[in-house]
Amino acid sequence: MKLVTRSLFVKVYFWFWIITVSIVCVLLLVNPLNYAAIHTEPLRQNELDNFARFSEVLSRVLSNRSQPLLSNSPPKLTRKRYLYFYNASDGLTIQNKPLPINIDVSLLNDINAESPMRLISEQFTAIGPVDIELDSLNYAMFELFPDKGATLGSQITLAPLWVKVAVVIFVSTVLVFFFTQSFVRPILALRDSAVEISKGKLSSRVKTNMNRKDEIAQLCAEFNDMADKLERAVNNQKRLFRDISHELRSPLMRLSTANEIAANMASSELRPYLNRIETESLKLEGIIEELLIYSRLQAQQEPVKQEKTDLFSLLSPIISQAEFDAHSREKTLVISQIEPINMMTDKRLTTRALENLLSNAVRYAALNVCVNVRVTNTLIIIDIEDDGEGVDDDALQELAKPFYRVATSRERDTGGSGIGLAIANSAVRIQQGALEFSHASTGGLKASVILPLL
C-alpha cells in the first residue's frame, strides 16, 4: 500500500481530485450567484424566541401608552435599539431614532419572509420582519445593528459575479501552483545539475528530499548514481594519463642515455640507426610532455593567471613562428589587420592553444592558411582556416578529443602527436572560452577561438 501512495501517478490523480473538490467547495460557498444587496440567514431558535418576546412586549407597551413611539419620552426598552418599521400598503416608514448616514434601510422594504431572518448587507445587520401594530396600522418591524456589517463570507456572497469568478480562479491558481512546484522544482534541479556536468563540473549532484519516494526521487537518485560513475571513470582516465606519462619518462631517459653512449662507440654504419632512435625518443618525450599538460588542464591543476594583454603583442610572435613554418613547407600565411586592443587572458595558455591550431592548419593546408581576428563588445574571436581537404561533419565534434585522427589525410606519418587540438580546447575552456570547428569557405577546416574580452 505504501508503494502505491508513493507513485507519481497516484499523486497526480490525488491532486487532481483535491483541486477539483476545492473548486466545487468554493463555488458552493459563493453561491447563489445573484446580485441581491441583502443576504439572508436563518436565526437560531433562541434568537427567534428572544425577538418574538421583544416584539410582544413592545406591542403591549405601545398599546398602553398615550404617547407615540417617536415622542420625547420613548419606551425604555427601545432606547438602546435601532428599530425600523415599514408599512407595505401605504409605503410608510418609521424609525425610533436617527440611523448613521451610510445606512440605507430601504433595502429592507422588499423583504417578505414568513418568519424573522438574519438580514446581512455591506452596511448593517438586521433581524426581522415581525408584524406589529402602530397607530392602528400594521407594520413590519426590523431591529438593526449598524456596527455589524457583512462578514467576509457574506461579502463574497453579496459580491458581483466577476468578483466571485475571480475568487474561484485565485483559489484554483494557488492550489495548482503549489501542486506544480512539487514537480517542477526537482526537475529544474535535475536540469541545472545536468548543465553543470556538461560544462565539466562533474561533482554536481541533485539535492533530493529524503522523504520523497516517488518516480521523480528515483530519477534523481539514478542521475546522481550515474554522475558518480561518470566522475570516477573520468578521474580514472585522467589518473591513467598522468601515471603512464610519469612512468614512461624514467625508462625513456635511460634509453636516451644508453643511445648516446652507443652512438659514441658505434661504427659509421650503425650511426644512422642510432640517430633514428634518438629522433623517435625525442618525439616520444614530446608526446609525454603534452600528455602531462593535457592531464593537468583536464584536472584543472594548471594555474590560470589572467592579466591585461595587448592583442597585437600576443599574436605577433605566434604569427611569426607560423609564417616560418608555412614558408618551410612552401605555403602562405594570410593575416587580417589586427587592431590594438586589450584583453584579459593567460598569455601562456592562449599562446599554446593558438600555436597548436596554427601548426595543425599549416600541416594540412594545400597552399594557404588564413587568420582573421574579430572583436565584439564582449568577445574576441580568432578564426584560423586552411584550404586542405577538410573533415566530414561527423568528425567536427570529435577533433578536440585526444588521439582522435581523421582517416586517410591525417595519418600518423603526416600528423602530430594527436593531442595538440585537445590541449588547445582545454586551454581555451579553462579560461571560460570556447573552441569551435566548422567547414572553411575554402573547403578546409576552420577553427574559431572564442575568448572573453575582459
Disulfide bonds with the S-S distance in Angstrom:
none
